[in-house]
């Protein structure tokens, strides 16, 4: 296979490990834990994995002989830079503990476990993938591991391969399922440990003990590079407004982090839209006003960052989508007989007055997406909605009205972008390469120490890697009860953007100035070799959360 010069150089990179993990370690146990909410309900559902202590690995003078162990690994959900390093960290970890240990990868996500589709990951294979992006070593998938039948199917193959521990690398839902599986195998006394690793570019699997999910750092740096390039173009040509939608299924962490990196004219934060009960028209008016204000100074150009999940955070849109979901679920057949050209009118005639009015105000393409693209549960797939076009079309309409009323004298011409897949498989930044390798290595230590129902945790990551703190967090600690498909379920609480803490605060303090003036920052591409301030910087979100950074005016 032909490799690029960067791939070859990068293969030799040795990820940094926390100092405590570089030799023999021992377990230091913290206090017993409780779930973030609904303690009694969660305790009842997880009698074997609830209340376990926090774990920290500390240096030890005493080397312990560990027996060989067979471990399985699964990549679950969307790709995120660094997944291969988690796997190489697990591999090196279990081999260091005992070189007879083996690692098996289940192919294409949890479906590989259920379908008994696997491969042994040997040293040669692992070496091909060190410090590379993507999940292609074994592939990923979105099958949900949630039924007893699936757990039993999984057990069959784990038993056959003599696998004693399974590492599930995934987001909040996959780790919730990992915990349910850990509890099930513990209750059945199957002797199989289950460990989770926090993955998702969306950045919404984080809490007191999990500073960030891996992949967020690299993905945001890739998007920020490209947005920076667009901003240079925009500031050179001075004739376009660029509407840029950014991945992040529900939380706005990616958009916010990119905003902190590139200082765009506008960044919409879904959580704020919801908190302020803003309507779609409020969001459109906010953008149009910024366009008009810049135009008044002769600047008919700018950038707008839009989080992918926005429409679901606009309370009125949420209500419209809920009614549409419900209506179409019960009238699928009838709707399929309506001629395309009459569908819009038909829907309008069936909706409540409030929702009909909003639906009628939407551009044709968006109205169509809301009725056509549904997931297997019958819900609108919001990620397919072209929010960037929706907003720019509505802004254009508003500016047209303002022009007629003499309130806008500028020009408005829009370009649209959606950045998501471009960043999910990038070669991991040094931060993600080191963080992921440490997460994987830590997972191997949790396994060696007999833990189950834990998530691998590496903290203090704004400090140099040698000072990072490695350990494990009981997954039940992150759980609360939420309504899912009409039933109360134990789930890991998703971390949305907190409007009361530093990253949002830093953005909010600057955004008016960024909106009017042109204060773009151009981060440039990720650097893998060079001075540490260029190569090893964590995200601004993390630095601000850990009070390591003040954004200058
Ligand atoms: P995970 O939460 O599984 O990591 O995936 C996140 C994500 O990248 C979102 O940002 C995006 O909305 C979604 O996956 C896209 O999913 P798909 O890969 O199935 O198109």
Boltz pocket constraint, residues with backbone or C-beta under 6 A from the ligand:
constraints:
  - pocket:
      binder: B
      contacts: [[A, 76], [A, 77], [A, 78], [A, 79], [A, 80], [A, 171], [A, 199], [A, 200], [A, 201], [A, 202], [A, 247], [A, 248], [A, 249], [A, 308], [A, 383], [A, 420], [A, 424]]
      max_distance: 6.0
